[in-house]
Amino acid sequence: MTRKPITEDDLQGYVDDVLDAERHREVSDYLQGNPEAAARLSSYASQVAALRSAMDPVMQEPVPSRLNLAHIAAARRPRARAGFAPMAAAAMALLAVGATGGWLVKGMTAPATEGVAMLAQEASASYGTFASDKVRPVEVRASESDTLKQLASSTLGASAVIPDLSKAGYRLMGGRVVSTLHGPGVMLMYDNDHGSRLVMLSRKMLVDQNRPMIESSSGAVNGWSWANDGLGYSLVGSLPSNELHSFADDVRSQVTTAL
């Protein structure tokens, strides 16, 4: 019986431990004979662990009491019966926000779990994992342009774009496929003559398939993220937010023009 080829989905499933026993063994055998793929999966696992470590403590926090549906309902009971429908609609809206987009304003503790806001957190995690790596920050170097384009296209689809930030003084170093909580993404890294590095993470979006640009901040790392036609983009770096915004606008313009 001919064994099916190992695909990117198999590698992702291996990291997430969702393969059946037979396929898991096949991927293990494949990795033993492919050290480059094994190294890539090791970076996947490290990034997933970093994301889970960052998110789990916050996800265990209770919902703020002011957003608890029981408290909201109790506060509204004395009102006239006619006011119940608007209250129920507001409660359902709160549930929808909590389930799909996380809390979107300061002062609310639960993080985003999907959409562009989550993409921004994943990009920051990629930056934290790889930007400080002086040995192998990328797997495919910019000099291997055909391979890099093929990598991006096989992960994101034929519409994948490799932005040029040379006008901003940043040159493309290369990229790699990274694992996120919502599937594989392509991380591109750029640097300038002063040693500053930028990371752009792109992946397919299930939520926020088209979303205007939003600002994010995680410690010293700022970012701008958006989505267009089912693909999400997040540019992050240790730069002032307004400076990074102009770079993100340039990237968005290149991506939009290429589509």
C-alpha positions in Angstrom: 0.0 0.0 0.0 1.4 3.4 -1.0 1.9 5.8 1.8 0.3 9.2 1.3 2.8 12.1 1.1 3.4 14.2 4.2 1.6 17.5 3.9 1.8 20.8 5.8 -1.5 19.9 7.4 0.1 16.7 8.7 2.9 18.6 10.2 0.5 21.0 11.8 -1.6 18.1 13.1 1.6 16.5 14.5 2.4 19.6 16.5 -1.2 19.9 17.7 -1.3 16.1 18.5 -4.5 15.5 16.6 -3.3 12.8 14.2 -4.4 9.2 14.5 -1.7 6.7 15.8 -0.8 5.4 12.3 -0.4 8.9 10.7 1.5 10.1 13.8 4.1 7.2 13.3 4.4 8.1 9.6 5.1 11.7 10.3 7.6 10.7 13.0 9.4 8.5 10.5 9.4 11.3 8.0 10.9 13.7 10.5 13.7 11.3 11.3 14.9 11.4 7.7 14.3 15.2 7.2 16.2 17.2 9.8 15.2 20.6 8.3 11.5 19.7 8.6 12.2 18.5 12.2 13.8 21.8 13.0 10.9 23.7 11.6 8.4 21.6 13.7 10.5 22.3 16.8 10.1 26.0 16.2 6.3 25.5 15.7 6.1 23.7 19.0 8.1 26.4 20.8 5.9 29.1 19.5 2.6 27.3 20.3 4.0 26.7 23.8 4.9 30.4 24.1 1.4 31.5 23.0 -0.3 29.1 25.4 1.9 30.2 28.3 1.0 33.8 27.6 -2.7 33.2 27.1 -3.7 30.5 29.6 -3.4 32.6 32.9 -5.6 35.3 31.5 -8.1 32.9 30.0 -8.6 31.3 33.5 -9.6 34.7 34.9 -13.3 35.0 35.7 -15.6 37.2 33.6 -15.8 40.7 35.2 -18.8 40.9 37.5 -20.2 43.9 35.6 -20.3 41.7 32.4 -21.9 38.6 34.2 -25.3 38.0 32.6 -26.9 37.1 35.9 -25.9 40.4 37.4 -27.1 42.3 34.3 -30.5 40.5 34.5 -30.8 41.1 38.2 -30.2 44.8 37.7 -32.8 45.0 35.0 -35.6 43.1 36.7 -37.4 46.1 38.3 -37.9 47.6 34.8 -41.1 47.4 32.8 -41.6 44.2 30.8 -41.3 46.1 27.6 -37.6 46.7 28.4 -36.7 43.0 28.4 -36.1 42.7 24.6 -33.4 45.4 24.4 -31.7 44.0 27.6 -31.7 40.5 26.0 -30.3 41.8 22.8 -27.5 43.6 24.7 -26.7 40.4 26.7 -26.5 38.4 23.5 -24.2 41.1 22.0 -21.9 40.7 25.0 -21.9 37.0 24.6 -21.0 37.4 20.9 -18.1 39.8 21.7 -16.8 37.5 24.3 -16.9 34.4 22.1 -15.6 35.8 18.8 -13.5 38.9 19.4 -12.4 39.2 23.0 -12.8 42.5 25.0 -11.9 45.3 22.7 -11.4 48.3 25.1 -9.0 49.0 27.9 -10.0 47.9 31.3 -11.6 44.6 30.2 -9.3 41.7 31.1 -10.1 38.8 28.7 -7.8 38.8 25.6 -8.9 38.3 22.0 -9.1 34.7 20.9 -9.8 35.1 17.2 -9.7 37.6 14.4 -7.3 40.5 13.7 -6.7 41.2 17.4 -5.5 37.6 17.9 -3.4 37.9 14.8 -1.6 40.9 16.4 -0.8 38.8 19.5 0.5 36.0 17.3 2.7 38.4 15.4 4.1 39.8 18.7 4.8 36.2 19.8 6.7 35.5 16.5 8.7 38.7 17.0 9.5 37.7 20.6 10.6 34.2 19.5 12.6 35.0 16.4 13.7 38.7 16.2 16.4 38.3 18.8 17.8 35.1 17.2 21.3 36.0 15.8 21.9 32.5 14.3 18.8 31.4 12.4 16.0 34.0 12.6 14.6 32.8 9.3 14.6 29.4 7.5 14.5 30.7 3.9 16.7 33.6 3.2 15.8 36.5 0.9 18.4 35.3 -1.6 16.3 32.2 -2.2 13.5 34.4 -3.5 11.8 31.6 -5.6 11.7 29.2 -2.6 10.4 32.0 -0.4 7.6 32.8 -2.8 6.7 29.2 -3.2 6.6 28.8 0.6 4.3 31.8 1.0 2.0 30.7 -1.8 1.7 27.1 -0.6 0.8 28.3 2.9 -1.4 31.4 2.1 -2.5 30.7 -1.5 -1.6 32.1 -4.9 -2.3 35.7 -3.8 0.6 35.7 -1.3 2.7 38.9 -1.5 6.3 39.5 -0.3 6.3 43.2 0.5 9.3 45.5 -0.2 10.2 47.9 2.6 13.4 49.2 1.1 12.0 52.7 0.7 11.7 52.7 4.5 15.3 51.5 4.9 14.4 47.9 5.7 15.6 45.0 3.7 14.0 41.5 3.6 16.0 39.0 5.6 13.7 36.0 4.7 10.9 34.1 6.3 9.6 30.9 7.7 6.3 29.1 8.2 5.1 29.4 11.8 2.4 27.7 13.7 -0.4 29.7 15.2 -3.5 28.7 17.2 -5.5 29.2 14.0 -3.3 27.3 11.5 0.0 27.9 9.7 1.2 31.4 8.9 4.1 33.0 7.0 6.5 35.2 9.0 8.7 37.6 7.1 11.5 39.4 8.8 13.2 42.7 7.8 16.1 44.6 9.2 18.0 47.9 8.7 21.5 49.1 9.0 21.0 49.9 12.7 20.0 46.4 13.7 16.3 47.1 14.0 14.1 44.3 12.9 10.4 44.1 11.9 8.2 41.0 11.6 5.2 40.6 9.3 2.9 37.7 10.0 0.2 36.6 7.5 -2.3 33.8 7.7 -5.7 32.8 6.5 -8.6 34.3 8.5 -11.8 32.6 9.7 -12.9 35.7 11.6 -12.4 39.3 10.4 -11.8 38.3 6.7 -12.0 42.0 5.9 -11.0 44.4 8.7 -9.6 47.9 8.7 -6.2 48.5 10.3 -6.1 48.4 14.1 -3.3 49.3 16.5 -1.8 46.9 19.1 0.8 47.0 21.8 2.5 44.3 23.8 5.2 45.7 26.1 7.8 47.4 23.9 6.4 45.8 20.7 3.9 47.8 18.7 1.9 46.7 15.7 -0.7 47.4 13.1 -2.9 44.6 11.8 -5.7 44.3 9.2 -7.4 41.7 6.9 -8.3 41.7 3.2 -10.1 39.1 1.3 -9.6 36.4 3.8 -5.9 37.0 4.5 -4.7 38.8 7.7 -1.6 40.8 8.0 0.2 42.1 11.1 3.4 44.2 11.1 5.1 44.5 14.4 8.4 45.9 15.8 10.0 47.8 18.6 9.3 51.2 17.0 7.1 54.1 17.9 3.5 53.3 16.7 3.2 56.3 14.4 6.5 55.4 12.6 5.4 51.8 12.2 2.0 52.9 10.9 3.6 54.5 7.8 5.4 51.2 7.1 2.1 49.2 7.6 0.3 51.6 5.2 3.0 50.9 2.6 2.6 47.1 3.1 -1.1 47.3 2.8 -0.9 49.3 -0.4 1.5 46.8 -2.0 -0.8 43.9 -0.9 -4.0 45.6 -2.2 -2.3 46.5 -5.5 -1.1 43.0 -6.1 -4.6 41.4 -5.6 
